[in-house]
Amino acid sequence: LRTFDYSGEIFADIDLSNPQVLDALGGVADGIIFAAMDFNVTPPSSTQAAAFLERYRGKFKREPWLGVAFAYDALAILDHLESGNQPLERQSIFALKKWPGIAAQLSFPSPGECAYNFSFVRRAEGKNVPFDLKKASAITQ
């Protein structure tokens, strides 16, 4: 799109948050708006996510992909239940109602459902900056 001098907003799905994709795109990704989780925002919106990212980067010397945060959140919930001597079953998970996840806050609105809060970010100079979709020209026109 940039080759053809397209000047409108470019939107992408959450797959663009993959660090390997962003690294491969480099500066070409600047300006793209995409769905992300709280831990993809620069800086992360929670201290827990920031601490997780610091530990992960220190150990593996690279940025984590979103799947890493999802797995961490799932295992943290199981650890929480196990530590509290609660049965490791669906009902125990849904009884939590909310969980302050690494990826983002996770809620269980009804039995059998879970929901993460998504954010929107704009890529700018190698950072994922929070973005208000109401400011996107393609949406407001």
C-alpha positions in Angstrom: 0.0 0.0 0.0 2.8 2.4 0.8 4.4 1.7 -2.6 1.2 3.1 -4.2 1.2 6.2 -2.0 -1.9 5.1 -0.1 -2.4 7.7 2.6 -5.3 6.3 4.6 -5.2 4.3 7.9 -3.9 0.7 7.7 -5.4 -1.8 10.1 -4.2 -5.2 11.0 -5.4 -8.0 13.3 -3.7 -9.2 16.4 -1.3 -11.4 14.4 0.7 -8.3 13.6 1.7 -8.1 17.3 4.0 -11.1 16.8 7.5 -9.8 17.5 9.0 -11.7 14.6 6.5 -10.1 12.2 7.2 -6.6 13.5 11.0 -7.2 13.3 10.7 -8.4 9.7 8.6 -5.4 8.8 10.9 -2.9 10.6 10.0 0.8 9.9 7.4 -0.2 7.3 5.1 -1.2 10.1 5.1 2.4 11.5 1.6 3.9 11.4 -0.2 0.5 11.2 -3.0 0.2 13.7 -3.7 -3.2 15.1 -5.4 -5.1 17.9 -3.2 -6.1 20.8 -3.2 -7.2 24.3 -2.2 -5.0 27.2 1.3 -6.7 27.4 1.9 -5.6 23.7 1.6 -1.9 24.6 4.8 0.1 25.1 5.2 0.3 28.0 2.9 -2.5 29.3 -0.1 -1.3 31.2 0.4 -3.5 34.2 3.4 -3.9 36.5 2.9 -7.7 36.4 3.1 -7.7 32.6 6.2 -5.4 32.7 7.9 -7.7 35.2 7.0 -10.8 33.1 8.5 -9.2 30.0 11.7 -8.2 31.8 12.1 -11.8 33.1 11.3 -13.3 29.7 13.7 -11.0 27.8 16.4 -11.7 30.3 16.1 -15.5 30.0 15.4 -15.9 26.3 17.0 -12.8 24.8 14.0 -12.0 22.6 10.5 -10.6 22.7 7.7 -13.1 23.6 4.9 -13.9 21.2 1.4 -13.5 22.5 0.9 -17.3 22.8 3.5 -17.2 25.6 1.4 -14.8 27.6 -1.7 -16.9 27.1 0.1 -20.0 28.2 1.5 -18.2 31.3 -1.9 -17.0 32.3 -3.5 -20.4 31.9 -0.7 -22.0 34.1 -0.9 -19.2 36.6 -4.7 -19.9 37.1 -4.0 -23.6 37.6 -1.2 -22.8 40.0 -3.5 -20.4 41.9 -6.2 -23.1 42.2 -3.7 -25.8 43.2 -2.1 -23.6 45.8 -5.5 -22.9 47.3 -6.4 -26.6 47.4 -9.3 -26.0 45.0 -10.3 -28.6 42.5 -8.7 -28.3 39.1 -12.0 -28.1 37.2 -13.9 -25.7 35.0 -16.2 -24.6 37.8 -13.3 -23.5 40.0 -11.9 -21.4 37.1 -15.2 -19.7 36.3 -15.8 -19.0 40.0 -12.7 -16.6 39.8 -14.9 -14.2 37.7 -11.7 -12.1 36.9 -8.0 -12.8 36.6 -5.3 -10.1 36.3 -3.5 -11.8 33.5 -0.1 -11.1 31.9 -1.7 -10.8 28.4 -4.5 -8.6 29.7 -7.3 -8.9 32.3 -9.3 -12.0 31.8 -12.9 -12.3 32.9 -15.3 -15.2 33.0 -18.7 -13.6 32.3 -20.7 -16.8 32.4 -19.8 -20.5 32.8 -18.1 -21.7 29.7 -16.9 -18.3 28.5 -13.8 -16.2 29.0 -12.9 -12.8 27.6 -9.7 -10.9 27.4 -9.7 -7.1 27.1 -8.2 -6.0 23.8 -6.4 -2.8 23.1 -5.6 -1.0 19.9 -2.1 0.3 19.2 -0.3 2.2 16.5 3.2 1.2 15.6 5.5 4.2 16.0 9.3 4.1 15.9 9.5 0.4 17.1 6.9 0.9 19.8 3.2 -0.1 20.2 1.5 3.1 21.3 -2.1 3.1 22.6 -4.5 4.3 20.0 -8.1 5.5 20.3 -10.0 4.1 17.3 -12.3 7.1 17.3 -9.3 9.1 16.0 -8.9 6.9 12.9 -9.8 8.9 9.8 -11.1 5.8 7.9 -13.7 5.2 10.7 -14.9 8.7 11.2 -15.4 9.6 7.6 
